[in-house]
Amino acid sequence: MKRYRLVLAITAGFLVPPSLALAQCQAGMVQSGSSCIDTFEASLWKVTNPACVKLIKQGVKLPQWCLQGAIQVGINGVDYTDAQCQFNGGGCKEIFALSIPSVVPARSINYFIAAAACRNSGKRLPSNAEWQAAALGTPDPWPQDDPAKQCNLSGPSALPTGSRTKCVSD
């Protein structure tokens, strides 16, 4: 029996014709069919700096100084409650979903918190069809001829985004 890890993927909050999607994808996103989807699994961050929040909502690549003052959440238990997030997604005004390489992706959040973080970032969760289209072509992990670079489908914890170079979709 194969064991799969559910990861949060986010997509832009708009759909555009395929010919225009590539030109309109925000920083950190790629075209997948007729929509844009994050390059890396989403990580969640508590961001309170107004200048950084403005950059996130504009969809531009964040300068390093923005993350220095941010706090990553969604990785252990209910660490998002520190940001006034409730279980139903209420109050999650300072949580943002970001596509950043080399960080642990969000893994201990529910649908409502994920949706709130995406909304705050000017994005949305992908539909089931969009998520499946984006994941097409992910290499079959068996046989594990190079486990250090292939998809991490089991283990005690999530690995940093982008750390498995052979785990990419078409």
Summary of the structure (lengths in Angstrom):
residues: 170
radius of gyration: 15.8
end to end distance: 24.4
largest distance: 47.8
contacts: 492
relative contact order: 0.21
helix: 26%
strand: 15%
